[in-house]
Amino acid sequence: MKIYTKKGDDGTTGLLGGTRLPKHHLRIESYGTVDELNAFVGSLRDYELSEGHRRFLINIQEKLFTLGSHLAADPEKNNMKLPELTIHDVAELELAMDKMEELLPEMKFFVLPGGHPAVSSCHVCRTVCRRAERLCVALNEHNKLDPILLTYLNRLSDYFFVLSRQLTQDFGAVEVPWNPTSRA
């Protein structure tokens, strides 16, 4: 099977279920941004992280594919059985954050993204995740989504922030506090 089909040459793409939509459609933007996030998570995973962090990031990538499959499916015409996201998946994120936060100093200020390439990569994941969430919230206003999709994205962006703080500590980087009164 060839990777190219030429069906999208007219500016449309197909959903699971056969419906064709313009490539700029909010549904396509939503799952495209989830796909972009998945690619950034893969990039983050390429850093020298602990095996535990790597395994957890692979788990997140699997969940993002699941989430994307729901966004890529026509809610009325798709007959495929799709894997599910559950409240358990959200709880896994919360547990991972709780474990990291037990070892981190208390947050007393906003921090500027950066300090180490892996930390910066976490912040890119966090912000792309927030964009995916905003797009899915907008899509939900027109086509109701399973609420767990929105909950997962919301919690996932929090996870990337906590992971950025954990990696700052792991790599001996410095958290630079935001100083709203600083002048260049």
N, C-alpha and C positions, 0 to 999 in steps of 0.2 A: 504494500500500500504506500502510495506517495504521500509526503507531508503536505503537498499543496493540492488543493481541489479546484481552484479558480472560482469557486462559488462566491467568495468575498470580494471579487474584483469590482462589484457594483456598489461597494460600501456597506454591505449588510453582512451579518453573521448569523449562524443558526444556534438556537437554543436546544437543549435536550427536549425532545418532543416535536421538533421540526419547525417551530415558528422562527421566522427570520426577522431580525430587527436591525435598524441602522447601527453602525458601529459606535455612534456617539450616544446611544440610548443610555439612560440612567442605569438600567440593569447591567449593561455591558461595562459601563464605567465602574460600577460597583465590583463586579467579579474581576475586572481587569486590575483594579487597585488591590484587591485581595491577592491576586497573582503576583503583583509587584511586591507586596509585602512579603510573600513567601520567598521571592528571590532575594530580598534583603536579609531575611532570616537565614537563608543558606549562606550568604556572604558572612554574616555574623558567626555562623557555625564554623567557618574556616579559620578563625583565630585560635590561638593556643588557649583553649578553655578546658576546664575540667571535663572529664568524661561524663559526669552527671549533668552538667550544663548542656553538653553536646546532645546527649540522649533526650533531654527535655526539649531542646530546640527541634529535634527531629519529630518528636511527638506533636509539637506545635505546628510544624509544617504539614503533618498528616491531617491535623484538625483544620488547617486553612484550606487544604484541598477539599475536605468534606464541606466546609462552609461555602467555598466557591462552587461546588457542584450544585448546591441548593440554589444559589443565585443564578447559575447558568441553566436551570431547568424551568421550562414553561410550567407555571403552577397549575394550569388547566389541562395541558396536553401531554405532559411527561408521564410515561408509564413505567419508567425504570425505578427500581428500588434503590434508593440512595442511602449511604451510611448516615448515621445520625450524630448530631452533637447533643450532649445531655448536660444536665446540671452537674453531673459528676466531672465533666471536662472543665467547667468553671471552677468547681471546688479544687481540682488539681492545681489550677493557677493560683488560687487563694492560698492553698497549703504551701506551695513553693515560695510565694511572697512572704508568708508568715515565717517560714524557716530562715529565709535570708534576713528579714528585718530583725530577728532575734540577735543577729550578729553585727548589725550595723548601728552606727551612732544615730542618735535621735536627729531628725530633720529640724533645723532651726532657721533655715533660710532657703530660698530658691537657689538652684545651682545652674551655672551655665553649662550647656552641653560641651563635652570635650574632656581632654586630659589623657586619653589613650585611644588609639584607633578603634579598639573593640567597644569602648564606652561610647564613642561617637556613633558607632554603628548601631548600638542599642537605641540611641536617641533618634536615629533615622528610622529604625523600625517602629518606635513609639509614635513618631509623627505621621508616618505612612499609615499606621494602624488607625490613628485618629481620623485621617482623611477617609479611609475605607469605612469607618463607622459613620461619619457624617453622610457619605453617599448612601449607605444602607438605610440610615434613618430617613433620608429624603425618599428613597425607593419605597420604604415602608408606608409612607404617606399615600402612595398611589396603589401599591400592591402589597398587601399585608404579608409580612415575613414571619417566620417562626421567631418569637421573641428571644429564644436562646441564642440566635445568631447575633443579635445586637448586644446581648449580655456578654457573650464570649468576647466580642471585639472590644467592648468597654473594659473588661477585666484584663484582656491581653495587653492593652496599652499601658495599664498600671504595672503589669508584670515587667514590661521592658524598662520602665523607669526604675523599678526596684533592682532589676538585674544590672542596670547601668551603675547603680550605687554599689552593688556587690562587686562588680568587675573593677570599679574604681579602687576598692579596697584590695581586691585580689592582685591587681597589677601595681599597687603602690602609687597610684596616681593621686592627684590632689583635686578635691571638689572646690571649684571656684564659686564663691557665693555671688549672687547677683547683687550689685550695688547700685540701686536706683539713683543715687546722687552723684555717681562718678561722672566726670567730664573728660572727654577725649582731648 
